């Protein structure tokens, strides 16, 4: 790992390096055309290898075991909500109650928590334009959120009774910066899954608690090393194995269809043959009749 980092540098994904290289190559090509330099030095550089996806998903049984221990952990409801919606951790921790429409049964994704060296430095845009989306929720999700809201309100009253403050100033800053004309629609601007103080957590706390929750759920083997982000992968993988339409899954995930198929190629590969199995289950190949003893000639039968 150390050798690989020293060879390719630190902090940039291979895809990002490719984009930067293309930009530089174009700039130097222009310089060559203008006879400012003799040749394009970027042409002699080598791109880092594209690594295979690190997506590691829970099975349905493992996911059920994971959910079963949620009440033992502060961020248990957050992890379960992420598992059911496919949100990125940055999107999950940036949710405020105004993002939930209980009447329409939806959640709106329009910001992300920005972590630098583990600490939340504020809230900004989501990863891509496609990431700004609205996800429909099931009644069970709304019930979970209502329960969580009531528990949070109780905790707020207990803090206020002790003269302690509650909330996240950085969310209010985001509202005034990004939605100044709609500020009245963000009256409370309280995070749904904050620390006990109402502020955004460092990335370390939920990440550690996630690991503890995986262990408490008894998830062993290769999936014992699952990452917090892999709850998103689990969500997509389950929908893909259940043959949900690709464009609908991509929309939920904030992806293009092509990106979805590239990221989860390993899941799609495992589904090969599923169509044959499904059609065989729906329409049997056997019948209750016996086969004819000889093949009939249709032409001779017609002449008779």
Secondary structure by P-SEA (a helix, b strand, c coil): caaaaaaccccccaaaaaaaaaaaaaaaaaaaaaccccccccccccccccccccbbbbcaaaaaaaaaacccccaaaaaaaaaaccccaaaaaaccccccccccccccccbbbbbccccccbbbbcccccccbbbbbcaaaaaaaaaaaaaaaaaaaaaaaaccccccaaaaaaaaacccccccccccccccccccccccccaaaaaaaaaaaaaaaccccccccccccaaaaaaaaaaaaacccaaaaaaaacccaaaaaaaaaaaaaaacaaaaaaaaaacccccccccccccccaaaaaac
